[in-house]
Amino acid sequence: MTYQARLTRLRKLIDPITSAEASPSAFVPPGHKESERDRWSAAHDQALLDGRHKDVRPITLSSEDFRTLRIIGEGQFATVQLVQCALDQQLYAMKAIPKYKADRYSQALQLPAERHLHLLASEIDYSPAPALFAAFQSSSTLYLVMDLAASGSLADRIENLPGSLPEGEVRWWAAQLLEAITWVHKQGYVHRDIKPANLLVTSGHRLLISDFGSAAPCALDASLLDPQYCREPTGTPDYIAPEILRCAELALIEDDVPLTRYGRGVDWWSMGATIFELAVGQPPFYSSAIRSTYDAILVATRLIPASLSFALDDLLERLLCQSALRIDAEDIHRHAFFAVPTVHPPDLTGLCDIADGTSYLEPDSVSEMTDECVSITQIQPVGERNARWYGWTHLPSAVNPSEAPLKVSPARTVPQTPRPRRDREDATIMTSRREGLLNCVQQSARKQRRNAHSKSQGLKEELQSMTRSLDELSCRLQEIRRVLS
């Protein structure tokens, strides 16, 4: 059965559910109304997961329609695989998110935002983010299938060159990063995890911003995020803005909503940290001791190497500073560093080719992860477990089969040389650094609580002393009055 025939059959099965008994979609982003497409997706997932329409599962899109070639990315919450679609023989990047992790880290993962932004990217030409080809799910895993950025990420680019990048190349990437962040903001979101590993590179040397799992909604007419998104330290330690840490501290100190919030400026800070790493060779506040990184970020004082040009030095100074002094999108666009036109891409010899097998990750066992997900999620009642996933599915409206299947080279062995930057991006080490950052926030909050308690006790004792003095003065005044009378 062709894909179009499968899709036609699915519509006949799902359309009656949509009009009659469909549950609301759980993946409509805040501030958006549920559309007819959202309702259809929710009805589809309801039929798929609850098993009331057994004809849906054999004909809907699933992981069986994709052949996994190798793992090209691994993070704390998800795994990204290079896959070949059996429907059109094209290569895609498929992100697999275990549902048990989506449940456990629901406050840190903004899945509606991630799905929505990739879907928006698929609706425009030359989008600054990977376009969504499809979204589907199994009983244990959520999948996003997106356009492949065949040349890896900026983290790979930094690794493949000794030292830092030439300033012309830094400008090439920085200009595209500026446009990408601006696009995210115009869609009503703040990314909150800008870093080289989340900036993908296409074979045409275009930059694509990815990994919207930490994105938070921020309306265009609002300057700050809703307080509920400011309670956790979100982002990667080496690139996180100081106001995110301060808000997280206040959220631990105060029992209610934090007193301060942050806005789009956190992405400009992270952009500055990323440009610094491209130009210098390491993040501006990196230290093996996470406490040192934490303290340096809060102070926001960093000496810029003298080898950089005046324009780049000035840009970094205006980005890596406290939020009240940081320049905004309009000022960044007008900055002298971007006044120099960059028409042609620089020499990018050494970029990896994922499709040719020069990715740095070895294949891993996805089945073990999936089995673990099933064993954990099946503990919960079926209705409660499934309702949270209604509306995730997005099926392509058409697929054009290719008569000439792409040839994919087997994975080649890449020389294993010490790569300190890759070590920092390792999922286990990054998880440890994130936990260390959270511990720093908690320790700082406890210290502030103790200081506040000590100050309160001191004021209380001082007030008691003043009260006693007033009582003594009152007694002496009464005695004087008696004598005078």
Secondary structure, 3 states (H helix, E strand, C coil): CCHHHHHHHHHHHHHHHHHHCCCCCCCCCCCCCCCHHHHHHHHHHHHHHHCCCCCHHHHCCCHHHEEEEEEEEECCCCEEEEEEECCCCCEEEEEEEEHHHHHHCCCCCCHHHHHHHHHHHCCCCCCCCCCEEEEEECCCEEEEEEECCCCCEHHHHHHHCCCCCCHHHHHHHHHHHHHHHHHHHHCCEECCCCCHHHEEECCCCCEEECCCCCCEECCCCCCECCHHHCCCCCCCHHHCCHHHHHHHHHHHHCCCCCCCCCECHHHHHHHHHHHHHHHHCCCCCCCCCHHHHHHHHHHCCCCCCCCCCHHHHHHHHHHCCCCCCCCCHHHHHHCHHHCCCCCCCCCCCCCCCHHHCCCCCCCCCHHHHHHHHHHHHCCCCHHHHHHCCCCCCECCCCCCCCCCCCCCCCCCCCCCCCCHHHHHHCHHHHHHHHHHHHHHHHHHHHHHHHHHHHHHHHHHHHHHHHHHHHHHHHHHHHHHHHHHC
